[in-house]
Amino acid sequence: MTATYQTRGAVAVITLDNPPVNGLGYDTRVAITAGLERALADAAVRAVVITGAGKAFSGGADIREFGSPKATAEPNLLSVILALEAATKPVVAAVHTVCMGGGLELALGCHYRVAAPGAQVALPEVKIGLIPGAGGTQRLPRVLGLENALNMIVSGEPVASELLAKAPGQKLFDRIVEGDLLEAACAFALEVADTRPLPLVRHLRVEHPNPEAYLQFARNTVGAMSRNFPAPLKCVEAVATSTTMKFDEGMKFERETFINLMLTPECKALRHAFVAERATTKIPDVPADTPVRAVQKLAVIGAGTMGGGIAMNFLNAGIPVTILEMKQEALDKGVATIRKNYEAQVKKGKLKQDKYEQRMALLSTTLRYDDLKDADMVIEAVFEDLAVKEQVFKTLDEVMKPGAILASNTSTLDVNKIAAFTKRPQDVIGTHFFSPANVMKLLEVVRGEKTAKDVLATVMALGKKIKKTCVVSGVCDGFIGNRMIEQYSRQAGFLLDEGCTPAQVDKAVEKFGFAMGPFRMGDLAGNDVGWYIRKRRYVEKPHLRYSKTADLLCEMGRFGQKTGAGWYDYAPGKRDAIPSPVVVEMIEKHRAELGLAPRKISDEEIVQRLVFALVNEGARIVEEGIALRASDVDMVYLTGYGFPLWRGGPMCYADTVGLFNVVQAMKRFAQNPNDDAKFWEPAPLLAKLAAEGRTFS
């Protein structure tokens, strides 16, 4: 049973019991209505209390039923709420811990609501491209007022119950109770047991002195902030009907809007991302209950940009960190950068001074490997060179205690080779952080062929603790993200050879929705990084062809923002990318040397060549088992590479376009004499799915 029924004296208690967040799946809805019928039929029962077991009242819809017939089967949530409203005995919602989405709509359908302090209350549907669909846009404005309700619905952010209870004129909570919530709710239920008529939220008026003016202001503000997302503006329109229409008419508008949004590509993409993020934690051969190793002390090798950023993640989580460097000057510089980052947060009001001081107190530094011997885990963040990594890991193998986890922040190198430098390959794992490491959400967790399951489980749990989205990758050159981005970058180079400028390519890709085009991204990361990798490629993979423009750029010393010049020019102290005549001249000269006549290239071709390059390589990665699932590839690109969220990631976008259409476009690109025809042969998985009319999802 996913909901239980019991009586406490003259009060019937219906307890939602559908872990982990008491989702309102079909079985739960059936159990609620059955419990209600039983209570109404029992003459000894004077009132009903609905609450949730465990650590939630209810988190809303059961995501396990997304897209299935069960999600809308009767009794659907609307029917359950109508049954609560129609009950002839008072129904009290006892809200605690988590009350979100359909859970809040369920509570709003009850006659009364009591809450424990600290309960997180939200209508977060906008985050998956929807509006509340079971009365949230109509009932919440009636109990919180127009402005407070609209802010909650448009943002989707949770608010603590005690703060909501302090809102002037609020009618959401009848009582905030300390101590035993269920006991207090039952006592309250008996207090109101004989009250008639029973209060219904639908009978309340929406309070606001000038709703029309406020709503127009909201439309202007929300429209400007949500250009690529239709749901936020639809939230405003649905809430607006609560001020202009009768309740049932407003409910009809809400439901029609909800259903229409469900069919939009943006909603499908956001729901895909929502489910995909949760799927990243599921590793088929590593059960959720796998024991993990304790990580109470951490060490970081290297105090540079990456090392310092990595250290901040753990300091933020309250884990002591020791940073090792070879020279005191490098240590001092690294610690100064960490202080500067924290001080900037304090100045902006994002971090309190005492928290800043607590975090810095957890940081220690050393020039000696012996000082790391008590650490439970060490993360190496040194130069991306296998010989350098070998020296570091051989030393760590000698000094680290048995059972310590040895992690490498390598972005492309072979984790199996790195593990082989030690006598404990089972303790070695890749932890590929993305720059800036203290900001970027993505952490690629690279599983070596000998990495122990408890090591993988420990790092995944630790990633969650430091608020990263962890995606497991197998071992290959570049793992998931950088292996794919190499093909994307190769295409960008070929486009320059054929007639584009860096600015044209970047603008087309940014218009598509990327946070940054490939050339601006190169300038930010440092063009010398790619140059170093390409030099290795020329030796290891001589069959791979690249445009030489990126090498010519580096030979000019134009490494990007750090040198004040890259694909673009940069004014001192500024990050604005200014198109460079020198670079355009270099590209044109190189094009002429190749004997290529420039041609006009559309934005559509630019976007398709870059994005479908990601898709084709992503398909190979999934087929090879480097990524566990196509949605993991999407999470890498959504959280680490600035792929537009409303498009759901490259694999989701390919599904939206249609895999047949993707394959047809690739066949066209293969005819381009300047392109790499072999690369554009569809990956076997992609070709198979397209031929069968199937999708990656």
Steps between C-alpha positions, in 0.01 A plus 500: 500500500624851418265665752382367835183555702465503878283669761617703798187533706244685291756603236582290193863536388592433136880478466665515158774237493661494157878553546710696444274811491148353517437560132133512402505200271190306399508256792543785748209693352278191520602446864424864593149488354434156652613626840281808468194291412567275798527798735182663371309173541616449861261671744770498769734715286443875536796633294779387269873580501721442195876489550811335355731234637875547521668818380221652291134596504506456123738599223219493241473284189675164500771542235506123450161540329598790270355439156319181596120443499511474881594869528150610393294192590198564724501601768740761370623771736219738403244235593671434834494872584132527403427208734680679785307821438171310491569313825225547761751486784792740538824391335824639645836480318793450740788642297864434578850491344409500128172625352544564131314492170199271517569456872430869560197488269372203703542700822320799344205273427466418870278710725783587741879486507739481793875491445826429677760778480767447236273325250613586146195613303506548121325469166808412289323392179647793306840332531381217276329731253150480647259698713333345806227273365276417797380840611825658619462812285145551630525405868843634603414865409185465712695406812825698456390802297576565135861620528634236742330218310620614160859534623490142629341358185724681251823426688411147610723556804411356843409726793505396866158447660564740787585782257180441305304501826628855565372637167239772568148364460616148413248219519730217395574371849253506786771417750877447520571242769816405685549147631288202395329613178259209472385533858447875454317444169264248659428738788432782253273270295287436807485874570344564158306173477161668543572810289257545213506600222844355434738762356611456140791686341300533178256733681770755592574815300843586364631801692692780324437877483569530126520156333497624139799729543695239697431226247614719209821575691542125556447424130769750401749376759443128451493531120841668500652232723356187337539549125557134414267354758123531439387376842583806719279735296226237493522492880425873504203458269357212701537686829341806337181301440465454877428875515267522198316168468279288718690218670384219269575707189849574633550128565402422142749758367773357723435144382496592130822696539663213691409246228619730218833558674550125543526474121763773450861400419619722787289310752613165362862616523464622859322184610771299328767694691311456828484122460851479349660674798349243736604216272870595522516357853387154387793271419379152403768299680543734799188473721377808687585331832868438408710591809707815456835601643518784750649820354564735789831648380587588142822593323546683169821492297544834326392848606430635152163604360362144502657391828375808685151468352484130590609575856223761539231239427608296799559799729143609420379156613691521829773251404858593602737535203879499475647642178847392391728692265868483408578864576381734775436776246249279315330409828470862606358597162245217512381583852476869408272408208276293729479793745422739215215275378349474848541873568314577176210284626504681836497837324196396293317378810507137382720384787508611863833607648494228768437231237792632297726481805378147582581381148847653496569342841448158337777570246862406558799496265823304466804446283550142627321186379543344846249752637227334292534152651188533718269622221213270405508617138736695279417675171786571263459821296842543334603564138326280240803288416521126562866516611414762763200294619725191525739675735214626719317167526812297573571737789140488623510120490793511740363750751119465508347272762338170397143549378552865402337593169742630236322718245621678187345813357624407153278620218623266225769259623465124553388436858599132466859602422496740796368223727777269377760741641386380845481167683134576585314549169172411678528828694559720193222694326462802274324811631481741208388837633409779260637853517429699708481194725333683788216613269437238229248231594646213299735237638598220260579198717732278297484134590820309428490132411627415852323775698330339802121529522516657846743763366254588224209510747703719737592755232141514373374566855773757557407672174144534624628645828691772314189565285631370169314314228713186474508305174687170480731456199707208383862545397572640155687798362305805621233297682148618408513878482842572354489208257182651353617860512802408290273410207300819557823702492624321187180602322541859620849503344376359168234775491776763519680334210181512292405864548382579855654739750528408871235760582252356247536147640472618861195715431317217324566256783414755769176583320423127512540532875854404599640714779811557289613417147805278432744784439401708801517176702853434370610848601357450849653154555833588340576410138835355606314218679345380174833552321674271745236229450512533120879453500442171680227408248733563202728225637240257639227543235663625180190406298293771676486824298474844659486855371842656554353840591503423877869401484585815304316706762709346780823548305409873510488475882125569505397263780180683593383722782806424714727657235254772399468354151362179353238452232389843621673806641442596864539837670707490822289383796195427282348180359314651204591311180599749227530355146863509393602616148834322553327165555265547204802579281680186626194284422461648151870446424484139616181442298672629188799271562257206513351612168152532652264766369291644787131420481198637679406268787162523670447507875298180460797315349732634770274378779427163341864419432606590853206342686471188285874446547426479872210264436696259281790477743256475790333203331837326471571570866169345609549200272848438639370516857715804586173670604241285676211660312429771242346724767837500684654656188231768514573575866869544422415759237227677697710539815853527363495643148222760490262305276158674509285350775177550305636268229576221749856415394638380164344153508158631606522769231578234239189310611298820461633564147449133413790256465407433136547873428829506690636211291387666175683820595814302583492337156496849346798611712695191392484633139695813599856453367648715779327301774582161653277259307599204722390683815158568349426132459216463753603316816352147489264576790376819333452325166312212664264724699432722198423198280259363761327834559615502863667760724792516744255539787 
